[in-house]
Amino acid sequence: MAKEEAKVAGLPCELCNMPTPQVKTTTLVCDNCHYCYNKTSDKHVADATYCQFCNP
């Protein structure tokens, strides 16, 4: 069974392409063998609502 180890922010904004606080990748780690897998977000861009540049 894998557990979630860390989340990496930086999903790009849909309007300006700058990084946002939205999760870009999640690192999963196997409890048995400690294999690490980086799972990318299903989304390719973040809504501009979450962008610190477009929506301060």
C-alpha positions as CSV (number, residue, x, y, z in Angstrom):
1,M,0.0,0.0,0.0
2,A,1.4,3.4,-1.0
3,K,1.1,6.4,1.1
4,E,1.3,10.0,0.1
5,E,4.6,11.5,1.1
6,A,4.8,15.0,-0.4
7,K,3.0,17.4,-2.6
8,V,4.8,19.8,-5.0
9,A,3.1,23.0,-5.9
10,G,3.6,24.9,-9.1
11,L,0.8,24.0,-11.5
12,P,1.0,26.8,-14.2
13,C,-1.8,29.4,-14.5
14,E,-4.1,29.0,-17.5
15,L,-3.7,32.7,-18.4
16,C,-0.2,33.8,-17.6
17,N,1.6,30.4,-17.3
18,M,3.2,31.4,-14.0
19,P,3.4,28.8,-11.2
20,T,0.5,28.7,-8.7
21,P,0.1,27.1,-5.3
22,Q,-1.9,24.3,-6.9
23,V,-0.4,20.8,-6.7
24,K,1.6,19.9,-9.7
25,T,3.0,16.5,-8.6
26,T,2.4,14.2,-5.6
27,T,5.1,11.7,-4.4
28,L,3.8,8.3,-3.4
29,V,6.0,5.9,-1.4
30,C,5.5,2.2,-1.0
31,D,5.3,1.1,2.6
32,N,7.0,-2.2,1.9
33,C,9.9,-1.5,-0.5
34,H,10.0,2.3,-0.2
35,Y,9.7,2.8,-4.0
36,C,8.9,6.4,-4.8
37,Y,6.5,7.3,-7.6
38,N,5.8,10.9,-8.7
39,K,2.2,11.2,-9.8
40,T,1.5,14.3,-12.0
41,S,-1.8,16.1,-11.6
42,D,-4.6,15.3,-14.0
43,K,-4.9,19.0,-14.7
44,H,-2.3,20.6,-17.0
45,V,-3.1,24.2,-15.9
46,A,-4.6,25.8,-12.8
47,D,-7.6,28.1,-12.8
48,A,-6.6,31.8,-12.8
49,T,-8.5,32.1,-9.5
50,Y,-5.5,30.5,-7.7
51,C,-2.9,32.6,-9.5
52,Q,-1.0,35.1,-7.3
53,F,-0.1,37.2,-10.3
54,C,-3.5,37.3,-12.2
55,N,-5.6,37.4,-9.0
56,P,-3.6,39.0,-6.2
